[in-house]
Amino acid sequence: MANPRDAYGETLMELGGKHRNIVVLDADLSKSTKTILFAKKYPERFFEMGIAEANMISVAAGLASCGKISFASTFAVFATGRVYDQIRIDVAYSQANVKIFATHGGISVGKDGASHQMIEDLTLMRVLPNMTVLAPSDATQTSRLVELMATTEGPMYARIGRANAPLLYKKQDLKDIQIGKGIIVTDGSDASIIACGTMVDQAVDAAEKLSKQGVSARVVDMHTIKPLDKKLVLRCIRDTNAIVTVEEHSVIGGLGGAVSEVLAEKGSSIQFKRMGVQDIFCESGDPDELFEKYGLSTPFIVKNVKKLLK
Amino acid sequence: MKQYDEEYIRQLNLTAVKIRKHIIEMLYRAKSGHPGGSLSAVEAIVALYFHHMRHNPKNPCDPNRDRFVLSKGHAAPTLYAVLAECGYFDVKELQMLRQINCMLQGHPVCRYIPGVEASTGSLGHGLSFALGIALAGKLDKKDYRVYVMVGDGETDEGQIWEAATSAAHYKLDNLTALIDRNFLQIDGRTEDVMRIESVRDRWSSFGWHVLEVDGHDIGQIIDALLTACDQKNQPTMIILNTVKGKGVSFMENNIDFHGVPPNEMEYKLAIKELDNAQKTLEASL
């Protein structure tokens, strides 16, 4: 187990030494987002913006206009919906080199309740022209994608969860990772489970359980929601008989939405199911209890795959 | 305070009249846009680009340039006309404002239009953007200065006060804001729509150094811009007392011309009035 937030903070701190033009902004949550690690090492390049997210995003864009690589961090709920207009104009429309890195995405935020459980951020960011949207699945991948964010020009949004997560990768597994290219974590021929973020681990578990029941499932880690790896989705249509998408996010407009657009435009009749939050606000509770109640745990993935293959 | 030669100021006033003529031409051709707030902003933007700021139209991306952010993006015609007259792009472009397949968008866009620093039009962002540039200047130990113009109605936006708070917190004395205090916004008088007085006391209480000038008196504006440069550890707000629609008598203080362009008759009247103003100034030189 490792916490992707720690990976974010540590990687940012390391990159700060290599790239002197990285600046980091936070809105009074640096201890939670872990940008505090960068702040301690490079205090002159860290800007505490207080509880004022709109200002933070526009300031990040202003800094970027002077050649800085601006990383702006806060919780996903405050990093997107609250500041949509600032992101739209100052970041996306202006093609600013701003990296919005959000933590505490999805319902696994848990006990803070629906006010803090961001389930719309991938949709909101995906619809913006010029925006790249990432959802890393574990600490190792988080670290690699943060490196790529720093070295790839343009507006980007990334979200991770709050909790510790099992390590799916070793660093050398991801030496060739590319933004916009999904990863086949486990291959299989009956069904494809396309997942992102915290749900990749659940998908891998589900594939193991399915395999014991004689079902061969491919697990795709779709860490880039936009630009979506359409080729890989089309391969899943060709190679398998069913597709399930799983995300800790609304089923509308995020990973499931993006994949269904590809299927619909291809005219595919493949059996298909979007798993995620079903267009409702959730509630306070432990992450596991929430996954169970809202249909996001391993058994639900197993059940859905088998149902589609019937 | 430094006194300027009267003839020098008259030259700048003449430039201001030329800019006003461009604005009227542009809006008439575009058949849309915002005359009132464009005309009230003319002297300040002329003073910045033709006198005060360190900038080079031949090298618009010079890292050491002074920056100007037009936060009240609907005054784009003023900025475009000034940039064109400075030589950032061909004056002919002005005729194509708001036309399809042309460069000059209804509101300013950076990256596409030489000299435009920030994409604005959605009110309330520009002060924050300018603050980011000012922070970068301090971090890089550069001596450039950052200027930003906000509308008076624009200060209804909450983000303005987030930026006001943090600019003072970071002691950004390389940042000068100018508020176009023309007392009118779309739905009526600013004090009826949403009271913002006392403008001076509010900015002062947020930790800003506040100056107040006649926003159509170029001599006063350039003195204030210079005074702001000497202020240490504090950003400066220059209150520009202006008249919405300034320079075209029937547009002055007329809220109907906030976002409606002149028709043919109004266009001809406006140009005639500005031509007369130009002739008077030229005769006095």
HADDOCK unambig.tbl for C-alpha pairs under 7 A between the chains (distance, minus, plus):
assign (segid A and resid 52 and name CA) (segid B and resid 162 and name CA) 6.09 0.50 0.50
assign (segid A and resid 54 and name CA) (segid B and resid 159 and name CA) 6.35 0.50 0.50
assign (segid A and resid 55 and name CA) (segid B and resid 128 and name CA) 5.50 0.50 0.50
assign (segid A and resid 55 and name CA) (segid B and resid 159 and name CA) 6.06 0.50 0.50
assign (segid A and resid 55 and name CA) (segid B and resid 162 and name CA) 5.98 0.50 0.50
assign (segid A and resid 55 and name CA) (segid B and resid 163 and name CA) 5.90 0.50 0.50
assign (segid A and resid 58 and name CA) (segid B and resid 125 and name CA) 6.28 0.50 0.50
assign (segid A and resid 58 and name CA) (segid B and resid 128 and name CA) 5.37 0.50 0.50
assign (segid A and resid 58 and name CA) (segid B and resid 129 and name CA) 4.96 0.50 0.50
assign (segid A and resid 59 and name CA) (segid B and resid 128 and name CA) 5.07 0.50 0.50
assign (segid A and resid 59 and name CA) (segid B and resid 129 and name CA) 4.81 0.50 0.50
assign (segid A and resid 59 and name CA) (segid B and resid 131 and name CA) 6.05 0.50 0.50
assign (segid A and resid 59 and name CA) (segid B and resid 132 and name CA) 4.11 0.50 0.50
assign (segid A and resid 60 and name CA) (segid B and resid 132 and name CA) 6.19 0.50 0.50
assign (segid A and resid 61 and name CA) (segid B and resid 129 and name CA) 6.31 0.50 0.50
assign (segid A and resid 61 and name CA) (segid B and resid 132 and name CA) 6.94 0.50 0.50
assign (segid A and resid 62 and name CA) (segid B and resid 129 and name CA) 4.31 0.50 0.50
assign (segid A and resid 62 and name CA) (segid B and resid 130 and name CA) 6.06 0.50 0.50
assign (segid A and resid 62 and name CA) (segid B and resid 131 and name CA) 6.95 0.50 0.50
assign (segid A and resid 62 and name CA) (segid B and resid 132 and name CA) 4.13 0.50 0.50
assign (segid A and resid 62 and name CA) (segid B and resid 133 and name CA) 4.91 0.50 0.50
assign (segid A and resid 63 and name CA) (segid B and resid 132 and name CA) 4.58 0.50 0.50
assign (segid A and resid 63 and name CA) (segid B and resid 133 and name CA) 5.21 0.50 0.50
assign (segid A and resid 63 and name CA) (segid B and resid 136 and name CA) 5.56 0.50 0.50
assign (segid A and resid 66 and name CA) (segid B and resid 133 and name CA) 6.45 0.50 0.50
assign (segid A and resid 66 and name CA) (segid B and resid 136 and name CA) 6.55 0.50 0.50
assign (segid A and resid 86 and name CA) (segid B and resid 125 and name CA) 6.93 0.50 0.50
assign (segid A and resid 89 and name CA) (segid B and resid 119 and name CA) 6.55 0.50 0.50
assign (segid A and resid 90 and name CA) (segid B and resid 119 and name CA) 6.38 0.50 0.50
assign (segid A and resid 94 and name CA) (segid B and resid 110 and name CA) 6.19 0.50 0.50
assign (segid A and resid 94 and name CA) (segid B and resid 119 and name CA) 6.23 0.50 0.50
